[in-house]
Amino acid sequence: MLSRPALETEVRAALGRSPAVALIGPRQVGKTTLARALLGPQSANYFDLEDPQVEAQLAAPMTALKDLQGLIVIDEVQHAPELFKVLRVLIDRPDSGEVRFLLLGSASPALLRQTSESLAGRIEVIETGGFTLDETGVENAGRLWWRGGFPRSYTASNDEASRIWRREFIRTVVERDLPQLGIGAPASAMYRFWAMLAHYHGQIWNAAEPARSLGVNESTVRRYLDWLTQAFLVRQLQPWHANLGKRQVKAPKVYVRDAGLLHALLGIEDAAALARHPKSGASWEGFALDQVLRIARPDEAYFWATHAGAELDLLMIKEGRRIGVEFKRADAPTLTPSIRTALADLQLETVYVVYPGSRRYRLAENVEAVPLGALLPQQRAT
């Protein structure tokens, strides 16, 4: 298992600032492993709500938690949303001292709603996912792209073991995990929808065609999409609107967040088949977009497109700065009319054209071709 020092540092810092921290993200991305490392020998302070005995113990949460000190970890907290009111009382006690709560969850709507309502002003939320290039190293970019960032998939003994793990993970998600999050759609329908969504990866969302294919109405497939988004399995990148006197696209783009899961859903057997697949370019662009967002962590993120054909893959806003990013799976990307239009119309500070090469070079004033690895913090500093 790879170490994740940056994430551990982030969680430790949050626990130093806030009495409660929620670490949320999809299952199997290492949240429990990290929490146990932080907890150290205080094993009695770890509560897994998928354990029936723990669930029974926390049926009387005040009794179970009120005398504990130090760090207290509650895993799969979405199974007991009623706990949040009790945690608020415990946090607000005058003698709460150094008690800290680390809440782990697979991000159900109920979990997010309860944290915002019951623990407002008391909790810090950190979103996590699988490994990033910052953790695996740029030299392993191809492996991370093909296998995805889920730790057991990335660290599997070989590509076939990784592929089988991803296939079984998808089956478990649709048959067990989504129903546990309160999602009542039949497993077969969710699997078909998720696989169908993989073919729309990187495209502007239109509910009409999936609805026709599944024999349901458009509101149903929108609900399916929202469920997978709330489980951190799909990303909806929202469009940027500006008063430009141009007709702009107003529907989101959709991406399967993890490239390895995307490849499994598309039925791609191995890395060689990926290179030949018609979705290979879209897959790499989605992989690069996910890495940039998770490493840069902007305050806001959008895409931009007009009906006349101008577009920008990613508009990031951070500390008031507007930065544009284009993703090109090409040996030597060039300046396009769309980049010039986006730079002027959106008043961008700069545009990075991210590609899988190794050389960084200028395309125009405020426009630069940049290898994906060059955006990592240690690379930016050198």
N, C-alpha and C positions, 0 to 999 in steps of 0.2 A: 504494500500500500504506500503510495506517495504521501509525503508530508505536505501539509497545507499551511505553512507558517503565516502567510499574509492573512488568510481567513481566521486563523487562531488569534492572531494579534488584533484583528478587527473586533472579534467577539470579546476578547479580554478588555479591550478599551471601552466597548459599549457597556460591559458589566461594571466597569469602574465609574461610568457616568450615570447609569440608570439602574433602578432597583429590579427591573425586569427586562429581559431581552428575548425576543422571539426570533428563532432561526428557522426560516421556512424555505421550502423547496420541495421538489419531487422526492419520492421514495428512492432509497438506495444511492444517495449521493454523498453519504458519509457524515450526516448530521450526528448520528448516535456515536460514531467513532470519535468525532471531535469532542462531543460533550463528555464522554467518559474520560478522555485525556485531560480535560479541564477539571473534572471532578476529583481525579486522583483517588486516594484511599477512602473518600467519603461515599462508599457504595450504598450505604443506607439512605442517602439523599437522592438516589436515582429511582424514578417511578416511570415504568413503561405501561401506558394505558391499554396496550394490547395484551398484557398479561392479566388473566382473569383474577388472580389473587390481588394484584395491585389495584385493579378496577374496584374490587370489593373493599380494599383498604381505603381507597379515596372516596368511597361512598359517604364517609364522614370526614371530609377534607380538613376541616378546622382541627379536629382531633389529631389527624395524621401529620399535619404540617406545622402546627403552632409552636412546637418546642424545638424545631430543627434550626441549626445555625449554619452559616457559610453558604455555599452554593447549593441550590436545590434544582435538580433537572427533572422536568416533566416531559416525557416523550409521547408523541402522537396525541398532543393535547387537543386536537380537533375532535376527539371522541368524547370529551367532557367539557363542552363550552360553559357549563354552569360553574366551572372552577374559577372563571375569571373574576366573578364578584367576590369570592372568598379571597383570592389573591390580592385584590384591592384592599380589603380589610387588613390582611396581614402586612402588606407594604406600608399602610398608613399608621400602623401602631407606633407609639412614641418610642418603644423599646426594640424596634425592628433591627437596629444596629447594622451589622454587616451582612445581613441576609440578602441574598440575591437569587432571583429565579431565572433559569434559562429554560425557555419553552420551545420544544421542537414540534414542528407540524408539517403536514403535507399540503397545507394551504387550501383548506376548504373555504367556501364563502362564509360559513358560520364562524370559523376561526378568525378571519380577518375582521368580521363585523364585531365580534366580541372584544377583540383587543382594542379596537378603536373606541368602542363605547364604554367598556368597563375600566380600562387601564389608560385612558387618555392622559397624557402628561407624565406617565410613569413607565412607559415601555418604549423600547427602541426595536424596530423591526429590521432584520438583516435577511436579504434574499440570497440564497446560494444555489448552486447547481453542480454539474460535474466539473471535471478538471478543465483548467484553461491552459493556454500556451505558456502563461507565466509560471505554471506549476510543472508542466511536463517538459518544457524546454522547446525552443524553436526547432531543434533538430528532429523532434518527434511530431512535427506538424502533420505529416502524412498519416501517421498512425492514429493521431487524435481525430483527424477528419474522417477516416474510414471507420474506426471503431466507436467514435463518440466519446463523451467525457464521463459517462457513468463508471465509477471506479472498477467494478467487477468486469465490465466489458473491456475497458482500456487495459487492465492488467491481466487479462485472461492469458493462459499459456500459449494459445495460438489463435489465428483468425477464426477458425471454425468454432472453437469454444466461445469466442466472443460473439459470433453470429447466433449461436444457440442460446446464449444468455439473453441477448436482446430479444430474440423471438419469444422466449418464455416470460421475459419481463412484460412485454406487450400483452401477452395472454393474461397474466396475473392482474395487470392494471384494469383491463376491461371486465374481467370476471369477478375480481374481488375488490380492488382498491377504489374504483369509481363508485360502485354501489355503497361502500363504506362512507364515502363522502356525501352520501345522500342523493346520488345521481341514479334515477330510476329507469333509464333507458335499457332495453335489452342488450346484453353483451354483444350479440351478433351484429346488431345495428351500429353500436359504437365502434366495433372493429372495422366494419365496412366503411363507416364515415371517416375514421382516422386514416385508413389506407387510401381512401379517395382524396382526403386532404393532402396527403403526401404528393399527389400529382399536381396540386395547386401551389405547392411550396414556392414561395417567392413571387406569387402572383397576386393581383388585386382580387379581393374576395367578392364573389357573387353567389348568393345562396340559391339561385334558381336552378342551376344544373344539378348540384348535389341533392336538392329536394326532389327533383324529378327522378333521379336515379334511385333514390331510397324509397320513393313512394310516400313521402311525407310533405307537410307544408313547410314554407320557408322559415317560419318562426321556430319550428322544431329543429332544423339544422343550425339556425343561429344559436339556439340553446345548447346544442351539442358542442358547437365551437366555443362558446363561453365556458362550458364545463372543462374542456381540455385546456383552455387558457388558464382558468383558475387553479388547475392542478399543475401548472408550470410545465406542461408538455407541448403546448403550442404558443407561439407569440403572435399577437395581433399588433402590427406596427401601424399606428394611426397616421392619417394624412395631415400635412401642414396646410392650413388655409391662410392666405394673405389677400389683402385687397389690391390685386394687381391688374384688374380689368381683364383677366383671363379666366376661361372656364377650367376649373381645377378638379382633379379626382377627389372624391369625398368618401370612398370606401377604404377600409384598411387592407394592407397586405398581410398575408398569412405565411407563417413559417413553422415547420416542425422544429422545435428548439434544439434537439440533440441530433447531430448529423448521423450518428450510428443508428438511432431509431428510425430516422428517415430512410436510410438504406435498407433496413429490415422491412419496413412497410412497403418499399418499392420492390422487394424481392431480389435485391442485388446480392449475388452470391459471394463475391470477393472483390478485392481492390482492383484487380485487372478488369473485371466487369464494370466496375464503377467508372473507370476511365473511358469506357466505350458507351456508357449509358447516356441517352439524350438529356437526362436531368443532371448530368455531372456538373455542368456550369452553374446551374441554379443551386445545387447542393453546396458547392464550394463557396458561393456568394453568401448563402445563408449561414454557413459555418463561420466565415470571416466576419459577418455582421454580428453574430452572437459573441464572438471573441472580443470584437471592438467594444460592444456595449458593456460587457462584463468587466473589461479591463479599464475602459475610460470612465464608466459610471456617470454618464451625463445627468443633469437635472431633468432634462426632457429629451425625448427622441421621437422623430417623425420621419416619414418619407414625403416626397413632393413630386407631383406629376400634373401636367396639364393635358387637356384633351387634344391640344395641338402637337403633343409628342415630346415636349420637354420634361425631363424627370431628373430626380436626384435620389439615390438609393437610401441615403441616411442624412438627416439634418439633426445635429446634436446642439443642444443649448446647455452651456455650463458656465456658471458665474457670469451670465449676461453675454457671453461670447457665442457666436453662431459659427459652427464648423460643419462643412459639408464633406460627405464621404461617398465615393463611388467604388464599387467592387467589380473588378475585371479579372476573370481567369484567362489571362493573356500573357504572352511572353514579354511584350513591350507595349503597354497601353498608351494611347495617344489622346490628345485633347479633342473633345467632341463639342458640337454646337450646344448640346444640352448642358454641359458643364459651364460654358460661357454664360448661357441664359440664367442658370441657377445662381451663379456667382453674382451676377448683376441684380436679378430680380429679388433674391432673398437677402441681399446685403451681407454675404458671407465674409468672414474674416479670412478664411482659407478653405481650399478643397484638397482633400487627400484622395488620390486614386490608388486604392489598395489592391495589390496583385501578388501572385505567389512567387515572384522572382526574388532576386537578391540585391539589386542595385537601386539606389534612391536617386531620382533625377527630377529636374524642374521641367514642367510642361508649359507653363506660362506664369505671368505674375500672379502670385497667390495660389498657384495650382502645382501640386507636386505628386509624382508617382512614388509610392512608398511600399516596400515589402511589408507583408502582414506582421512579421516578427519585429520590424523596426518600431512598432507602436507599443511594445512592451516597456514598462517603466525603466528597467535597467538599460534597455537599448536607447530610449529617449535621452537618458542622462549622459550617454557617451557620445 
